[in-house]
Amino acid sequence: VQLVESGRGLVQAGGSLRLSCAASGRTFSSYGMGWFCQAPGKEREFVAAISWSGLNNDYADSVKGRFTISRDNKNTADLQINSLKPEDTARYYCAADLSGRSSSDERDFGSWGQGTQVTVSS
């Protein structure tokens, strides 16, 4: 499966942004989808994940209440980001878990997009 992220931007602290991940592949509805981020000089870390059904999701503690992951079961998985903080500045990657779970472990994700940059100014 190929994944392409969109929605990058430069946003002021407190603002909002919506990232989208478009997937190719006839079985997108069976994939679990996840979002990860990597800030300069840091390792990539988990942000949010949603199961194939959309009924299960998981969030990193740092984003709970501010980020919302969703999917349309056609070919798109989105990440709504509210109340942005400067520390949210990172490159955001979407990923597909062919097992269909809402995993927080990046080792479970076999397909990755190229990422999209989010920069939050204070």
C-alpha atoms as an extended CHARMM CRD file, in Angstrom:
* protein
*
       122  EXT
         1         1  VAL       CA              0.0000000000        0.0000000000        0.0000000000  PROA      1               0.0000000000
         2         2  GLN       CA              1.2090000000        3.4860000000       -0.8310000000  PROA      2               0.0000000000
         3         3  LEU       CA              0.5260000000        6.3450000000        1.5520000000  PROA      3               0.0000000000
         4         4  VAL       CA              0.6500000000       10.0710000000        0.8440000000  PROA      4               0.0000000000
         5         5  GLU       CA              0.2490000000       12.6790000000        3.5570000000  PROA      5               0.0000000000
         6         6  SER       CA             -1.0350000000       16.1940000000        3.0480000000  PROA      6               0.0000000000
         7         7  GLY       CA             -1.9240000000       19.1780000000        5.1740000000  PROA      7               0.0000000000
         8         8  ARG       CA              1.4760000000       20.4710000000        6.2260000000  PROA      8               0.0000000000
         9         9  GLY       CA              1.6810000000       23.9520000000        7.5310000000  PROA      9               0.0000000000
        10        10  LEU       CA              3.0820000000       26.6990000000        9.6880000000  PROA      10              0.0000000000
        11        11  VAL       CA              0.6000000000       27.4020000000       12.4500000000  PROA      11              0.0000000000
        12        12  GLN       CA              0.6020000000       29.6460000000       15.4880000000  PROA      12              0.0000000000
        13        13  ALA       CA              0.3740000000       28.1090000000       18.9130000000  PROA      13              0.0000000000
        14        14  GLY       CA             -3.2220000000       27.4850000000       19.8390000000  PROA      14              0.0000000000
        15        15  GLY       CA             -4.2280000000       26.9630000000       16.2360000000  PROA      15              0.0000000000
        16        16  SER       CA             -5.5350000000       23.8980000000       14.4340000000  PROA      16              0.0000000000
        17        17  LEU       CA             -4.5000000000       21.7930000000       11.4960000000  PROA      17              0.0000000000
        18        18  ARG       CA             -5.8850000000       18.7600000000        9.7190000000  PROA      18              0.0000000000
        19        19  LEU       CA             -3.5480000000       16.1920000000        8.2340000000  PROA      19              0.0000000000
        20        20  SER       CA             -4.7800000000       13.6770000000        5.6990000000  PROA      20              0.0000000000
        21        21  CYS       CA             -3.3410000000       10.3880000000        4.5580000000  PROA      21              0.0000000000
        22        22  ALA       CA             -4.4610000000        9.0120000000        1.2220000000  PROA      22              0.0000000000
        23        23  ALA       CA             -3.8750000000        5.3240000000        0.6780000000  PROA      23              0.0000000000
        24        24  SER       CA             -3.8370000000        3.2710000000       -2.4510000000  PROA      24              0.0000000000
        25        25  GLY       CA             -4.8430000000       -0.3440000000       -2.3800000000  PROA      25              0.0000000000
        26        26  ARG       CA             -8.0530000000       -2.2700000000       -2.6580000000  PROA      26              0.0000000000
        27        27  THR       CA             -8.0590000000       -3.4000000000        0.9610000000  PROA      27              0.0000000000
        28        28  PHE       CA             -7.6040000000       -0.0790000000        2.7670000000  PROA      28              0.0000000000
        29        29  SER       CA            -10.6820000000       -0.8180000000        4.8610000000  PROA      29              0.0000000000
        30        30  SER       CA             -8.8900000000       -3.7520000000        6.4600000000  PROA      30              0.0000000000
        31        31  TYR       CA             -5.8120000000       -1.7700000000        7.5540000000  PROA      31              0.0000000000
        32        32  GLY       CA             -5.1850000000       -0.2780000000       10.9270000000  PROA      32              0.0000000000
        33        33  MET       CA             -3.8490000000        3.2450000000       10.4520000000  PROA      33              0.0000000000
        34        34  GLY       CA             -1.4790000000        5.2120000000       12.5850000000  PROA      34              0.0000000000
        35        35  TRP       CA              0.1970000000        8.5780000000       12.8340000000  PROA      35              0.0000000000
        36        36  PHE       CA              3.7100000000        9.0740000000       14.1490000000  PROA      36              0.0000000000
        37        37  CYS       CA              5.8940000000       12.1300000000       14.4300000000  PROA      37              0.0000000000
        38        38  GLN       CA              9.5840000000       12.8820000000       14.4940000000  PROA      38              0.0000000000
        39        39  ALA       CA             11.0320000000       16.1310000000       15.7660000000  PROA      39              0.0000000000
        40        40  PRO       CA             14.5620000000       17.2250000000       14.8260000000  PROA      40              0.0000000000
        41        41  GLY       CA             17.1310000000       15.2910000000       16.7890000000  PROA      41              0.0000000000
        42        42  LYS       CA             14.5570000000       12.9380000000       18.2730000000  PROA      42              0.0000000000
        43        43  GLU       CA             13.3250000000        9.4570000000       17.5230000000  PROA      43              0.0000000000
        44        44  ARG       CA             10.0570000000        8.8810000000       15.7720000000  PROA      44              0.0000000000
        45        45  GLU       CA              7.2390000000        8.4490000000       18.2600000000  PROA      45              0.0000000000
        46        46  PHE       CA              3.6570000000        7.3160000000       18.3110000000  PROA      46              0.0000000000
        47        47  VAL       CA              0.8620000000        9.8570000000       18.0430000000  PROA      47              0.0000000000
        48        48  ALA       CA             -2.4160000000        8.0690000000       17.3190000000  PROA      48              0.0000000000
        49        49  ALA       CA             -3.8410000000        4.9200000000       15.7620000000  PROA      49              0.0000000000
        50        50  ILE       CA             -7.2110000000        3.6410000000       14.6300000000  PROA      50              0.0000000000
        51        51  SER       CA             -8.3160000000        0.1110000000       13.9100000000  PROA      51              0.0000000000
        52        52  TRP       CA             -9.7010000000       -1.1290000000       10.6210000000  PROA      52              0.0000000000
        53        53  SER       CA            -13.2610000000       -0.7860000000       11.9070000000  PROA      53              0.0000000000
        54        54  GLY       CA            -12.7450000000        2.6690000000       13.3610000000  PROA      54              0.0000000000
        55        55  LEU       CA            -14.1170000000        1.3930000000       16.6580000000  PROA      55              0.0000000000
        56        56  ASN       CA            -10.7920000000        1.2860000000       18.4640000000  PROA      56              0.0000000000
        57        57  ASN       CA             -8.2510000000        4.0390000000       18.7060000000  PROA      57              0.0000000000
        58        58  ASP       CA             -5.2690000000        4.9200000000       20.8130000000  PROA      58              0.0000000000
        59        59  TYR       CA             -3.4260000000        8.1600000000       21.5260000000  PROA      59              0.0000000000
        60        60  ALA       CA             -0.1410000000        9.1820000000       23.0440000000  PROA      60              0.0000000000
        61        61  ASP       CA             -0.6780000000       10.8000000000       26.4300000000  PROA      61              0.0000000000
        62        62  SER       CA              0.7950000000       14.0510000000       25.1600000000  PROA      62              0.0000000000
        63        63  VAL       CA             -1.9270000000       14.4880000000       22.5500000000  PROA      63              0.0000000000
        64        64  LYS       CA             -5.0260000000       13.1450000000       24.2880000000  PROA      64              0.0000000000
        65        65  GLY       CA             -7.8230000000       15.6710000000       24.1540000000  PROA      65              0.0000000000
        66        66  ARG       CA             -6.1250000000       17.6680000000       21.3890000000  PROA      66              0.0000000000
        67        67  PHE       CA             -5.6600000000       15.2180000000       18.5160000000  PROA      67              0.0000000000
        68        68  THR       CA             -8.3730000000       13.1240000000       16.8750000000  PROA      68              0.0000000000
        69        69  ILE       CA             -7.7560000000       10.3480000000       14.4050000000  PROA      69              0.0000000000
        70        70  SER       CA            -10.4660000000        9.3000000000       11.9690000000  PROA      70              0.0000000000
        71        71  ARG       CA            -10.9210000000        7.3260000000        8.7850000000  PROA      71              0.0000000000
        72        72  ASP       CA            -13.4980000000        7.0490000000        6.0420000000  PROA      72              0.0000000000
        73        73  ASN       CA            -12.8560000000        3.4250000000        4.9910000000  PROA      73              0.0000000000
        74        74  LYS       CA            -12.5160000000        4.4830000000        1.4030000000  PROA      74              0.0000000000
        75        75  ASN       CA             -8.8990000000        5.5210000000        1.3060000000  PROA      75              0.0000000000
        76        76  THR       CA             -8.2850000000        8.3320000000        3.8140000000  PROA      76              0.0000000000
        77        77  ALA       CA             -7.1850000000        8.5590000000        7.4010000000  PROA      77              0.0000000000
        78        78  ASP       CA             -7.0840000000       12.0040000000        8.9840000000  PROA      78              0.0000000000
        79        79  LEU       CA             -5.5160000000       13.5520000000       12.0410000000  PROA      79              0.0000000000
        80        80  GLN       CA             -7.2310000000       16.6310000000       13.4360000000  PROA      80              0.0000000000
        81        81  ILE       CA             -4.8340000000       18.6210000000       15.5590000000  PROA      81              0.0000000000
        82        82  ASN       CA             -6.1710000000       21.3070000000       17.8920000000  PROA      82              0.0000000000
        83        83  SER       CA             -4.5840000000       23.5730000000       20.4990000000  PROA      83              0.0000000000
        84        84  LEU       CA             -1.2310000000       23.2440000000       18.8130000000  PROA      84              0.0000000000
        85        85  LYS       CA              1.8880000000       23.7420000000       20.9060000000  PROA      85              0.0000000000
        86        86  PRO       CA              5.4130000000       24.5790000000       19.7620000000  PROA      86              0.0000000000
        87        87  GLU       CA              6.5040000000       21.1520000000       20.9820000000  PROA      87              0.0000000000
        88        88  ASP       CA              4.1570000000       19.5940000000       18.3880000000  PROA      88              0.0000000000
        89        89  THR       CA              6.5670000000       20.7870000000       15.7130000000  PROA      89              0.0000000000
        90        90  ALA       CA              7.6740000000       17.6790000000       13.8460000000  PROA      90              0.0000000000
        91        91  ARG       CA              7.3870000000       15.7270000000       10.6660000000  PROA      91              0.0000000000
        92        92  TYR       CA              4.2260000000       13.6470000000       10.8000000000  PROA      92              0.0000000000
        93        93  TYR       CA              4.0150000000       10.2550000000        9.1460000000  PROA      93              0.0000000000
        94        94  CYS       CA              1.0250000000        8.0380000000        8.5030000000  PROA      94              0.0000000000
        95        95  ALA       CA              1.4310000000        4.3000000000        8.4610000000  PROA      95              0.0000000000
        96        96  ALA       CA             -0.6180000000        1.1970000000        7.7300000000  PROA      96              0.0000000000
        97        97  ASP       CA             -0.8570000000       -1.9030000000        9.8880000000  PROA      97              0.0000000000
        98        98  LEU       CA             -2.0220000000       -4.7250000000        7.6720000000  PROA      98              0.0000000000
        99        99  SER       CA             -3.2460000000       -6.6680000000       10.7060000000  PROA      99              0.0000000000
       100       100  GLY       CA             -5.9670000000       -4.0690000000       11.1540000000  PROA      100             0.0000000000
       101       101  ARG       CA             -5.1840000000       -3.2040000000       14.7660000000  PROA      101             0.0000000000
       102       102  SER       CA             -4.8100000000        0.1960000000       16.4230000000  PROA      102             0.0000000000
       103       103  SER       CA             -1.2470000000       -0.4380000000       17.4850000000  PROA      103             0.0000000000
       104       104  SER       CA              1.0750000000        2.0900000000       19.0860000000  PROA      104             0.0000000000
       105       105  ASP       CA              4.1810000000        0.0870000000       18.1620000000  PROA      105             0.0000000000
       106       106  GLU       CA              5.7480000000        1.2810000000       14.9520000000  PROA      106             0.0000000000
       107       107  ARG       CA              7.1110000000       -2.2100000000       14.3350000000  PROA      107             0.0000000000
       108       108  ASP       CA              3.5550000000       -3.3040000000       13.5520000000  PROA      108             0.0000000000
       109       109  PHE       CA              3.3050000000       -0.8910000000       10.6460000000  PROA      109             0.0000000000
       110       110  GLY       CA              4.6200000000       -2.1690000000        7.3580000000  PROA      110             0.0000000000
       111       111  SER       CA              3.8290000000        0.7460000000        5.0740000000  PROA      111             0.0000000000
       112       112  TRP       CA              4.8050000000        4.3660000000        5.6280000000  PROA      112             0.0000000000
       113       113  GLY       CA              4.2710000000        7.6650000000        3.9050000000  PROA      113             0.0000000000
       114       114  GLN       CA              6.9830000000       10.2310000000        3.2670000000  PROA      114             0.0000000000
       115       115  GLY       CA              5.7110000000       12.5250000000        5.9820000000  PROA      115             0.0000000000
       116       116  THR       CA              4.4200000000       16.0660000000        6.1430000000  PROA      116             0.0000000000
       117       117  GLN       CA              5.9200000000       18.9210000000        8.1280000000  PROA      117             0.0000000000
       118       118  VAL       CA              4.0600000000       20.7140000000       10.8860000000  PROA      118             0.0000000000
       119       119  THR       CA              5.6730000000       23.7730000000       12.4040000000  PROA      119             0.0000000000
       120       120  VAL       CA              4.1060000000       25.5890000000       15.3370000000  PROA      120             0.0000000000
       121       121  SER       CA              5.2860000000       29.0760000000       16.1840000000  PROA      121             0.0000000000
       122       122  SER       CA              5.0220000000       30.5130000000       19.6570000000  PROA      122             0.0000000000
